[in-house]
Amino acid sequence: MRFIRSGRLFTLLAIIIVVTPLLCAQETTAGLVGVVKDNSGAVIMGASVEVSGSALIGTKKAETDSGGTFRFSALPPGKYTLTVSAKGFRTSRHEEIALEAGRLPTLEIQLEIGSAAEVVEVSGQAPIVDVTQSKVAVTVTQEILENIPKGRSFQSVIPFAPGARQEPMQSKRTDAGRVNGFQIDGASDAENVYMSEGLNTSDVYGGGVGVNSPMEFVQEVQVKSSSFEAEFGGATGGVVNVIQKRGGPKWHGSVFTYYSGSPITANDSCVNRAINSITTASCNLRLQPGTSLNAGSVDNLWSDRLDGTQEHYIQKQDKWSTVEPGYEIGGPLLSNRLWLFSSYVPSIGSER
């Protein structure tokens, strides 16, 4: 009896281990579906299909079924090469297939009669359309992130999605600068769901951004505004999904430093008068101490009252500085088996 119970427990644990990555894969990876046909339009059964890419450890292989279809799942976001071969047909190779997180595009592959040693390379094809899903989503890919001005966190690219905008009134009172509140399709920030690597990182108290992901860790940012999957039933606004970086087949990395402090920060708030809608004449005005006078009697407090003299006042600036040295490195620990990515950005500050 103990042996049977142990066997059932082992089976249950094995199922959990296998199913859990598939559930997480819905938000951190992509997929690819296709059908293989000949020149006449007839489907080809038993064709060999292989997918490879710099974002994938090794390669994945499959065979077409009786309907000539194939399917790959749990593919990390990136660019891939698809190779299809069958007996009596030329090998077809499709390159630069871009896959984004959560996408499941469909390809139609047409093989030409000939020798399998002959390879037909297909490049510059039309963009692949995902006809399997109806959600409205925008993905800011790594290529875009590397070539646009942005902030230090993933929140800075959320307004890139149509219908999404940064709204200071939606930010928390403890949020310095009120820059982390967002409306998506008119919904409040508390109605959004924020995900990172398949985990819900929304703030449990009042909603909104719960955990920040620095840009050094981010590979893609996906913003879903409507018609998203049923598992996000708790989101009546939008879903912001952050995909973090992974290692690669070659070692790469960088060392960097950020600095901020009072020596390079203006202490006169009048420099922001255009943003705050403050005119130059009234900016930073106060009554000069000791210049006001009220000499009226007790019965008439307002008689002989003299207003104080106005002066332009700039508060003395605090002395502070913050240095954030960091690094990022990624590469293979075991070729085609195990990849590593590591990054660390500590914050070292001082005040005086």
C-alpha positions as CSV (number, residue, x, y, z in Angstrom):
1,M,0.0,0.0,0.0
2,R,2.8,2.4,0.8
3,F,4.4,1.6,-2.5
4,I,1.2,2.3,-4.4
5,R,0.7,5.6,-2.5
6,S,4.3,6.6,-3.2
7,G,3.8,5.8,-6.9
8,R,0.7,8.0,-7.1
9,L,2.5,10.8,-5.3
10,F,5.4,10.6,-7.7
11,T,3.0,10.6,-10.7
12,L,1.2,13.7,-9.3
13,L,4.5,15.6,-8.8
14,A,5.6,14.6,-12.3
15,I,2.3,16.0,-13.8
16,I,2.8,19.3,-11.8
17,I,6.4,19.6,-13.1
18,V,5.3,19.1,-16.7
19,V,2.2,21.2,-16.6
20,T,3.5,24.2,-14.7
21,P,6.0,25.3,-17.5
22,L,3.2,25.0,-20.0
23,L,1.0,27.3,-17.9
24,C,3.8,29.8,-17.5
25,A,4.6,29.6,-21.2
26,Q,1.4,31.4,-22.0
27,E,3.0,34.6,-20.9
28,T,6.7,34.2,-21.3
29,T,7.0,32.3,-24.6
30,A,5.5,32.1,-28.0
31,G,4.4,29.3,-30.4
32,L,4.4,28.5,-34.1
33,V,1.8,26.6,-36.1
34,G,1.9,25.7,-39.8
35,V,0.7,23.4,-42.6
36,V,2.9,21.8,-45.2
37,K,1.5,21.4,-48.8
38,D,2.8,20.5,-52.3
39,N,2.4,22.5,-55.5
40,S,-1.1,21.1,-56.0
41,G,-2.3,22.2,-52.6
42,A,-2.4,18.7,-51.1
43,V,-1.1,18.3,-47.6
44,I,2.1,16.4,-47.0
45,M,2.1,13.9,-44.1
46,G,5.2,12.9,-42.2
47,A,7.3,16.0,-43.3
48,S,10.2,16.8,-41.0
49,V,10.1,20.2,-39.4
50,E,12.9,21.8,-37.5
51,V,13.1,25.2,-35.8
52,S,16.2,26.9,-34.5
53,G,17.3,30.3,-33.4
54,S,19.7,32.3,-31.2
55,A,17.0,32.5,-28.4
56,L,16.5,28.7,-28.3
57,I,18.8,26.2,-26.6
58,G,19.5,23.6,-29.3
59,T,16.7,22.9,-31.8
60,K,13.2,21.6,-31.8
61,K,11.9,19.0,-34.2
62,A,8.4,17.7,-35.2
63,E,6.6,15.9,-38.0
64,T,3.5,16.9,-39.7
65,D,0.3,14.9,-38.9
66,S,-2.3,13.4,-41.2
67,G,-3.6,16.9,-41.9
68,G,-0.1,18.2,-42.8
69,T,0.1,20.4,-39.7
70,F,2.8,21.0,-37.1
71,R,3.0,22.9,-33.9
72,F,5.8,24.2,-31.7
73,S,5.2,25.7,-28.2
74,A,7.3,27.2,-25.5
75,L,9.6,29.2,-27.9
76,P,11.4,32.1,-26.2
77,P,10.8,35.5,-27.9
78,G,13.3,36.0,-30.7
79,K,14.0,35.4,-34.4
80,Y,13.9,31.8,-35.8
81,T,14.8,29.7,-38.8
82,L,12.3,27.0,-39.9
83,T,13.5,24.1,-42.0
84,V,11.0,21.7,-43.7
85,S,12.0,18.6,-45.6
86,A,10.1,15.6,-47.0
87,K,11.0,12.6,-49.2
88,G,10.7,13.6,-52.9
89,F,10.7,17.4,-52.2
90,R,13.2,20.1,-52.0
91,T,14.1,21.4,-48.5
92,S,12.5,24.7,-47.7
93,R,14.1,27.1,-45.3
94,H,12.4,30.2,-43.8
95,E,14.6,32.7,-42.0
96,E,14.1,35.7,-39.8
97,I,10.7,34.6,-38.4
98,A,10.1,37.0,-35.5
99,L,8.1,35.6,-32.6
100,E,6.8,37.8,-29.7
101,A,5.7,36.6,-26.3
102,G,2.1,35.3,-26.3
103,R,1.9,35.0,-30.1
104,L,0.9,31.9,-32.1
105,P,1.2,32.8,-35.8
106,T,0.4,30.4,-38.6
107,L,2.6,29.5,-41.6
108,E,1.7,27.8,-44.8
109,I,4.7,26.0,-46.3
110,Q,4.7,24.9,-49.9
111,L,7.3,22.3,-51.0
112,E,8.6,21.9,-54.5
113,I,9.2,18.5,-56.1
114,G,12.9,17.7,-56.3
115,S,15.8,16.3,-54.3
116,A,16.0,16.9,-50.5
117,A,19.6,18.0,-51.0
118,E,18.3,21.1,-52.8
119,V,17.4,23.9,-50.5
120,V,15.0,26.7,-51.3
121,E,15.6,29.6,-49.0
122,V,12.6,32.0,-48.4
123,S,13.4,35.5,-47.0
124,G,11.8,38.9,-47.1
125,Q,8.4,37.3,-46.7
126,A,5.3,39.3,-45.6
127,P,4.8,39.7,-41.9
128,I,3.3,36.7,-40.2
129,V,-0.3,37.3,-38.9
130,D,-1.6,35.6,-35.8
131,V,-5.1,34.6,-36.8
132,T,-5.6,32.4,-33.7
133,Q,-6.1,35.2,-31.2
134,S,-8.3,38.3,-31.1
135,K,-6.6,40.2,-28.2
136,V,-5.5,43.8,-28.8
137,A,-1.8,43.9,-27.7
138,V,1.3,45.9,-28.5
139,T,4.8,44.4,-27.9
140,V,7.8,46.6,-27.5
141,T,10.6,44.3,-28.6
142,Q,14.2,44.3,-27.6
143,E,15.2,45.8,-30.9
144,I,12.9,48.7,-30.3
145,L,14.0,49.1,-26.7
146,E,17.7,49.4,-27.8
147,N,16.9,52.2,-30.3
148,I,14.5,54.5,-28.5
149,P,14.8,57.0,-25.6
150,K,13.3,55.5,-22.5
151,G,13.4,55.7,-18.7
152,R,15.1,53.4,-16.2
153,S,12.1,51.1,-15.7
154,F,9.6,49.2,-17.9
155,Q,6.8,51.7,-17.0
156,S,8.4,54.3,-19.3
157,V,7.3,52.4,-22.4
158,I,3.7,51.5,-21.4
159,P,2.4,54.7,-23.2
160,F,3.7,53.3,-26.5
161,A,0.5,51.2,-26.7
162,P,-2.6,52.8,-28.1
163,G,-5.1,53.7,-25.4
164,A,-2.4,53.7,-22.7
165,R,-1.3,56.9,-21.0
166,Q,0.6,58.0,-17.9
167,E,-1.8,59.7,-15.5
168,P,-0.4,61.4,-12.4
169,M,-3.7,61.3,-10.6
170,Q,-3.6,57.5,-10.8
171,S,-0.2,57.4,-9.0
172,K,0.2,56.6,-5.3
173,R,0.9,59.4,-2.9
174,T,4.2,57.8,-2.0
175,D,5.2,57.7,-5.6
176,A,7.9,60.4,-6.1
177,G,7.0,62.5,-9.2
178,R,3.7,60.7,-9.6
179,V,5.0,58.9,-12.8
180,N,3.9,55.3,-12.1
181,G,0.1,55.5,-12.6
182,F,-1.4,54.5,-15.9
183,Q,-4.8,54.4,-17.6
184,I,-5.4,51.8,-20.3
185,D,-8.5,52.3,-22.4
186,G,-9.9,54.7,-19.7
187,A,-9.6,52.2,-16.8
188,S,-7.9,53.2,-13.6
189,D,-4.5,52.0,-12.6
190,A,-5.9,49.7,-9.9
191,E,-7.8,47.8,-12.6
192,N,-4.6,46.9,-14.5
193,V,-2.6,43.7,-13.9
194,Y,1.2,43.8,-14.0
195,M,3.1,40.6,-14.8
196,S,6.8,39.7,-14.8
197,E,8.0,36.4,-16.1
198,G,4.5,35.0,-15.7
199,L,4.0,36.1,-12.1
200,N,1.5,38.7,-11.0
201,T,3.5,41.6,-9.5
202,S,0.6,44.0,-9.0
203,D,0.5,45.8,-5.6
204,V,-1.8,43.8,-3.3
205,Y,-2.7,47.1,-1.5
206,G,-4.7,49.3,-3.9
207,G,-3.3,47.8,-7.2
208,G,-0.9,49.4,-9.5
209,V,2.8,48.6,-10.1
210,G,4.0,46.5,-7.2
211,V,7.6,45.6,-8.2
212,N,9.9,47.5,-10.5
213,S,11.9,45.8,-13.3
214,P,14.9,47.9,-14.3
215,M,15.5,48.1,-18.1
216,E,18.8,46.2,-17.7
217,F,16.7,43.1,-17.0
218,V,14.0,43.6,-19.6
219,Q,13.8,42.0,-23.1
220,E,10.2,42.8,-24.1
221,V,7.2,44.7,-22.7
222,Q,3.8,43.6,-23.8
223,V,0.7,45.7,-23.2
224,K,-2.7,44.1,-23.7
225,S,-5.6,46.6,-23.8
226,S,-8.6,44.4,-24.5
227,S,-9.9,41.0,-25.5
228,F,-7.1,39.2,-23.6
229,E,-7.2,35.7,-22.3
230,A,-9.7,34.5,-19.7
231,E,-7.0,33.9,-17.0
232,F,-6.8,37.6,-16.6
233,G,-10.4,38.0,-15.6
234,G,-9.3,40.1,-12.6
235,A,-8.0,42.8,-15.0
236,T,-10.8,45.2,-16.1
237,G,-8.2,47.6,-17.5
238,G,-5.1,46.3,-19.2
239,V,-2.4,43.7,-18.7
240,V,1.3,44.7,-18.8
241,N,3.6,41.8,-19.3
242,V,7.4,42.0,-18.8
243,I,9.7,39.5,-20.3
244,Q,13.1,39.4,-18.8
245,K,16.4,38.7,-20.6
246,R,17.9,35.3,-21.0
247,G,21.4,34.0,-21.8
248,G,22.5,33.1,-25.3
249,P,24.8,30.8,-27.3
250,K,27.7,33.3,-27.0
251,W,29.0,35.2,-24.0
252,H,28.1,38.9,-24.0
253,G,27.8,41.6,-21.4
254,S,28.4,45.2,-20.4
255,V,29.5,47.4,-17.4
256,F,27.8,50.7,-16.8
257,T,27.2,53.4,-14.2
258,Y,24.4,55.9,-13.5
259,Y,24.9,59.1,-11.5
260,S,22.4,61.6,-10.2
261,G,22.9,64.4,-7.6
262,S,22.5,68.0,-6.6
263,P,25.5,69.2,-8.7
264,I,23.6,68.4,-11.9
265,T,20.1,69.1,-10.6
266,A,18.5,72.6,-10.8
267,N,17.3,74.0,-7.5
268,D,15.1,76.7,-8.9
269,S,11.6,75.5,-9.5
270,C,11.0,78.3,-11.9
271,V,12.8,76.3,-14.6
272,N,9.7,74.1,-14.7
273,R,7.2,76.9,-14.9
274,A,6.2,75.9,-18.4
275,I,5.3,72.4,-17.1
276,N,3.6,73.6,-14.0
277,S,1.8,76.5,-15.7
278,I,3.4,79.1,-13.4
279,T,4.1,82.5,-14.8
280,T,7.5,84.0,-14.4
281,A,6.1,87.0,-12.5
282,S,4.6,84.9,-9.7
283,C,7.2,82.1,-9.5
284,N,8.8,81.6,-6.1
285,L,7.4,84.8,-4.6
286,R,7.1,85.3,-0.9
287,L,6.6,88.2,1.5
288,Q,9.9,89.5,2.8
289,P,10.0,88.9,6.6
290,G,9.9,92.1,8.7
291,T,8.4,94.3,6.0
292,S,4.7,93.9,6.9
293,L,3.1,96.2,9.5
294,N,-0.3,96.3,11.1
295,A,-0.6,99.4,13.3
296,G,-4.4,99.5,13.6
297,S,-6.2,99.7,16.9
298,V,-7.9,96.7,18.5
299,D,-11.3,97.9,17.2
300,N,-10.1,98.2,13.6
301,L,-7.4,95.7,12.9
302,W,-7.2,96.6,9.2
303,S,-6.5,100.3,9.6
304,D,-3.1,101.5,8.7
305,R,-2.1,98.1,7.5
306,L,1.0,97.8,5.4
307,D,1.5,94.8,3.1
308,G,4.9,93.1,3.1
309,T,7.4,93.5,0.3
310,Q,7.5,90.6,-2.2
311,E,10.8,88.9,-3.0
312,H,12.0,86.1,-5.2
313,Y,13.1,83.3,-2.9
314,I,15.0,80.2,-3.9
315,Q,15.2,77.6,-1.2
316,K,18.7,76.3,-0.4
317,Q,19.3,73.0,-2.1
318,D,20.2,69.8,-0.2
319,K,23.5,68.2,-1.1
320,W,23.0,64.6,-2.3
321,S,24.3,62.2,-4.8
322,T,23.5,58.7,-5.9
323,V,25.8,56.3,-7.9
324,E,24.4,53.1,-9.4
325,P,27.2,50.9,-10.8
326,G,26.1,47.8,-12.6
327,Y,26.8,45.0,-14.9
328,E,25.0,42.5,-17.1
329,I,26.4,39.2,-18.5
330,G,24.9,36.3,-20.4
331,G,26.1,33.2,-22.1
332,P,26.2,29.4,-22.1
333,L,27.2,27.4,-19.1
334,L,26.8,24.2,-21.0
335,S,26.6,24.4,-24.8
336,N,23.0,23.7,-26.1
337,R,22.0,22.7,-22.5
338,L,22.2,25.5,-20.0
339,W,22.3,29.3,-20.4
340,L,23.0,32.0,-17.8
341,F,22.0,35.6,-17.5
342,S,23.0,37.8,-14.5
343,S,22.7,41.5,-13.8
344,Y,23.1,43.6,-10.7
345,V,22.5,47.4,-10.2
346,P,23.0,48.5,-6.6
347,S,22.2,52.0,-5.5
348,I,24.8,53.9,-3.4
349,G,23.6,57.2,-2.1
350,S,24.8,59.9,0.2
351,E,23.3,63.1,1.8
352,R,25.0,66.0,3.6
